[in-house]
C-alpha cells in the first residue's frame, strides 16, 4: 500500500507539471500554483513513514493508519489531476476521467477522517483511556456517513445531476465540479 501511494503521488506530480502550463483553471475548479506542486511533493514521504512504522511495529495501528491515509490521499490527488487532464486539458485522450473524478471525491473523506485516529492512538496505538471511546466511535461514524454520502451522490432524490466541465460551479477544490456529479454508469 505504501509503494502504491508513492507511485500515485509521483504520477500526480508528473501530471501537475505537464498540465499546469496547458490550461488556465477557473477559480471554481482550482488554481494551479507553486503550492500545488509543493503540496504533492511534501506528501510523498508520508507513506515512507507508514512503511517504517508498520514494518517495525506491525501491531501498532498508527503505521497502518498512515498507510491507509496516504493511499487515500494518493488516490484523491491523482484522481483529481487525472480527471483535470482527461476532461479539461486533453479531452478524450485517455479513458475514465469521470470515474477518476468520482473515485477521488469518494476517497477524500477517508483521507481526512483518518487523521483523528492518529491523534487518538498516538503514541501507543491505544486510546489514552476508556473515556476516549465515544470520540473514536464518533470519528468512525463521521467517516462512514461522509463516505456513504459521497458514494450515493445524486441518486437519493431519483434525479441525476448534470455535469459540464466548461461550467464548473460547485466550490473551489481542484475537481469540485465532480462533487455534484452522479456516480459513473
ZAMARGU-4260 file (C-alpha; in steps of 0.2 Angstrom, whole numbers, plus 5000, padded with zeros to 4 digits):
<rodrens>
0) 5000/5000/5000 | 5014/5012/5004 | 5023/5009/4987 | 5007/5012/4978 | 5004/5028/4987
5) 5021/5034/4982 | 5018/5029/4964 | 5001/5038/4964 | 5009/5054/4971 | 5023/5054/4959
10) 5011/5051/4945 | 5001/5066/4951 | 5016/5077/4952 | 5020/5072/4934 | 5003/5076/4928
15) 5003/5093/4938 | 5020/5098/4930 | 5013/5093/4912 | 4996/5101/4914 | 4999/5117/4923
20) 5005/5126/4908 | 4992/5119/4896 | 4976/5126/4904 | 4971/5141/4915 | 4959/5134/4928
25) 4945/5145/4933 | 4944/5149/4952 | 4929/5137/4955 | 4939/5122/4948 | 4955/5126/4957
30) 4971/5135/4954 | 4987/5130/4948 | 5001/5137/4959 | 5018/5133/4966 | 5010/5127/4982
35) 5000/5113/4972 | 5016/5105/4967 | 5025/5108/4984 | 5009/5100/4992 | 5011/5085/4982
40) 5029/5083/4984 | 5028/5086/5003 | 5015/5071/5004 | 5027/5059/4996 | 5037/5055/5012
45) 5021/5051/5022 | 5019/5033/5015 | 5038/5031/5019 | 5034/5035/5037 | 5019/5022/5037
50) 5030/5009/5029 | 5044/5012/5043 | 5031/5011/5057 | 5021/4997/5051 | 5037/4986/5047
55) 5045/4989/5064 | 5029/4988/5075 | 5016/4979/5065 | 5004/4978/5080 | 5004/4997/5082
60) 4989/5004/5071 | 4997/5021/5068 | 5008/5014/5054 | 4993/5006/5046 | 4983/5022/5048
65) 4997/5032/5040 | 4997/5019/5025 | 4979/5020/5023 | 4978/5039/5024 | 4992/5041/5012
70) 4984/5029/5000 | 4968/5038/5001 | 4977/5054/4999 | 4986/5047/4984 | 4970/5042/4976
75) 4962/5058/4979 | 4976/5069/4972 | 4980/5058/4957 | 4961/5056/4953 | 4959/5075/4953
80) 4974/5078/4942 | 4970/5064/4930 | 4952/5070/4929 | 4958/5088/4925 | 4970/5081/4912
85) 4957/5069/4904 | 4942/5081/4905 | 4949/5098/4903 | 4967/5098/4896 | 4966/5084/4883
90) 4948/5078/4882 | 4946/5061/4876 | 4965/5057/4876 | 4963/5044/4890 | 4948/5034/4896
95) 4940/5036/4914 | 4940/5054/4918 | 4923/5054/4925 | 4927/5038/4935 | 4943/5045/4942
100) 4934/5061/4947 | 4921/5051/4956 | 4933/5040/4965 | 4944/5055/4971 | 4928/5063/4978
105) 4924/5046/4986 | 4941/5044/4994 | 4943/5062/5001 | 4933/5059/5017 | 4944/5043/5020
110) 4960/5053/5019 | 4953/5067/5031 | 4944/5056/5043 | 4958/5045/5047 | 4968/5060/5055
115) 4958/5060/5071 | 4963/5042/5074 | 4982/5047/5073 | 4980/5059/5087 | 4969/5047/5097
120) 4980/5032/5096 | 4997/5041/5097 | 5010/5035/5103 | 5005/5018/5110 | 4992/5013/5097
125) 4978/5013/5110 | 4966/5025/5116 | 4973/5035/5132 | 4958/5029/5142 | 4940/5022/5140
130) 4933/5040/5141 | 4940/5042/5123 | 4930/5028/5116 | 4915/5040/5111 | 4927/5051/5102
135) 4934/5036/5092 | 4916/5030/5088 | 4911/5047/5083 | 4926/5049/5071 | 4921/5032/5064
140) 4903/5037/5061 | 4908/5053/5053 | 4919/5043/5041 | 4905/5031/5037 | 4892/5044/5034
145) 4904/5055/5023 | 4909/5041/5013 | 4892/5034/5010 | 4885/5051/5006 | 4899/5054/4993
150) 4895/5037/4985 | 4877/5040/4983 | 4878/5057/4976 | 4863/5062/4965 | 4854/5045/4967
155) 4844/5049/4983 | 4831/5060/4975 | 4829/5050/4960 | 4837/5063/4949 | 4854/5064/4942
160) 4864/5080/4942 | 4871/5087/4926 | 4890/5089/4924 | 4898/5101/4912 | 4917/5103/4913
165) 4916/5120/4904 | 4904/5127/4918 | 4911/5122/4935 | 4900/5129/4949 | 4902/5119/4964
170) 4915/5126/4976 | 4934/5128/4975 | 4943/5111/4976 | 4953/5105/4961 | 4938/5094/4955
175) 4924/5101/4965 | 4914/5101/4949 | 4913/5082/4952 | 4906/5083/4969 | 4889/5085/4962
180) 4891/5073/4948 | 4882/5057/4949 | 4892/5041/4950 | 4898/5034/4933 | 4886/5022/4925
</rodrens>
